[in-house]
Every structure is written in structure tokens, then in C-alpha cells.
Amino acid sequence: GHFDMGVFFFFRRLISQIKYLMYPVRNRIPAWQRYWLLDEADVTACEPAEAHPGSGIYRHDIDDHRGVYSAYVPEYYQPERPWPLILSMHGGSGNDEDFLWTWLKYAKSRGYLLISAKSFGPTWHAWDIDSILLILDEMQARYHVDPNRVLLTGLSDGGSFGYEVGFMHPGRFAGLAVVAGILRPHHRDPKASRLPVYIAHGEQDQLFPITFIRAVERNLSEWGHDVHYHEIPDFGHAYPPGENGMILDWFEARTGSA
């Protein structure tokens, strides 16, 4: 009858690891194929008979000045055309492997390259900014990324950190989506206001109260940002179901469809 946060995190981590075991054998069990896709996705198109040799899920260990990250490349990736990319950042005490699943079925179904980055410590700090940029550089070197369709997004501390990364380097991103995050003191590039921002926040969020987020929206609008604000009634500090689809609809309306 008592809630144990340690047990909760243990089972969430266990479920994530089970998914990594399931994914490589999904095509041997037809019922599993659709689990990794959105309802409207075409299974045949998303699961070609011969997957591109550089596609799938990969984890890249720490290297020099950048941290660990996980990446997903759709099995139907073709290098002849440029691809949009989602660069996502986990919340406090999270990690890249678990957070990858938050976005994978959307990337797979809608045709995006996907990065799930890991902070050096338990959460994000200023020294992670260079790591994020190096991770993006590596992905752009390996794959044909469209530089005009890179979406930066994060949850909670990852969303808060997204403001810092995006506003310091607005030229690297075409949009910033912050879910349950807050704007902290930060350095701004002179062209920071060119970056459009999507904010999703629960009205009942007790960690980052909604009154502060409403002020953030006003501030960003006053600074010249194009802001899309989605306040979710009766919702707390968590990832809203279905929000990713709305984020991508917003992003594609601004940059062109994937």
C-alpha cells in the first residue's frame, strides 16, 4: 500500500530493457510490428524487406568531449534525400536509452532521424551544451540531415536545458519544443528570437507551477519568439500522451512535411 519511487524507477528501467530485446525480433511476430508504429503508419513502408545497413537503434559511448547518446535511423532511410531530425533530452535522473522510446514510434512512422542524448551527470548543466552540439555534428556527418529541419526538444530538466541550448545556438535548430520545463537565467545569442518555441505544460504541475510558465510564454512573446502554448488542464508534471504528434504537426507546418 506504499508507493516506492525506487521500485518505480527499477521497473521503468526493466521495461525499457525488455523493449530493446523485443525490437530486433519484431518482424518475426506480426503482432509486434504495429507496436512500434502509430496507428496510421504503413507497416510495409516502415518495414522494408531489406533495411538500410546503417539503420536501426545504436548507442554511442562517451568520446572525448561529448557524452553518451542513443540514435535511431528508420529502416527505410535513403541517403539520397535530406532527412529531418529530432534531438531529444531526458528529464532529471533520466537517461538516453529509456527516453529514446518516448519518440521512437513517431520517428519511425513519420520519417525522422532521432537522437536521445545523455547528460554527463544526473541532469543537465552548462557544460553539456558543447556535448549536444558535438552529438549533432556526428549525426550530420553520418547521415544526410536537413539542417533546416532539426527539432530540439526535452522533458522537464531536458526542456529547461533546451532553452539554454536553443537560445545560445538558434542557427542549429528550426524549432524548440519544451515539455514540462521552465526558463532559467541563460545567455542569448542576438538572433535567439528567430527560434520558434512550442510549450506544453500541465496546469497541475507542482514542480514548475503554471503561473511561472504563463509568465515564460509572455516573456518569450515579448522577446519576439513565435510561441505556441499548450496548457493541459488537470495534468501534472509528466509527459502528456499524444503530445509528440501535436509537436510534429506544429514543426512540419513551419518547416514542411517530413
Secondary structure as GFF3:
##gff-version 3
##sequence-region A 1 258
A	DSSP	alpha_helix	5	22	.	.	.	ID=ss1
A	DSSP	three_ten_helix	23	28	.	.	.	ID=ss2
A	DSSP	alpha_helix	30	33	.	.	.	ID=ss3
A	DSSP	three_ten_helix	34	36	.	.	.	ID=ss4
A	DSSP	alpha_helix	43	46	.	.	.	ID=ss5
A	DSSP	beta_strand	56	60	.	.	.	ID=ss6
A	DSSP	beta_strand	69	73	.	.	.	ID=ss7
A	DSSP	beta_strand	83	89	.	.	.	ID=ss8
A	DSSP	alpha_helix	96	110	.	.	.	ID=ss9
A	DSSP	beta_strand	113	117	.	.	.	ID=ss10
A	DSSP	three_ten_helix	126	128	.	.	.	ID=ss11
A	DSSP	alpha_helix	129	142	.	.	.	ID=ss12
A	DSSP	beta_strand	145	155	.	.	.	ID=ss13
A	DSSP	alpha_helix	157	168	.	.	.	ID=ss14
A	DSSP	three_ten_helix	170	172	.	.	.	ID=ss15
A	DSSP	beta_strand	175	179	.	.	.	ID=ss16
A	DSSP	three_ten_helix	192	194	.	.	.	ID=ss17
A	DSSP	beta_strand	197	202	.	.	.	ID=ss18
A	DSSP	alpha_helix	210	222	.	.	.	ID=ss19
A	DSSP	beta_strand	227	232	.	.	.	ID=ss20
A	DSSP	alpha_helix	243	255	.	.	.	ID=ss21
###
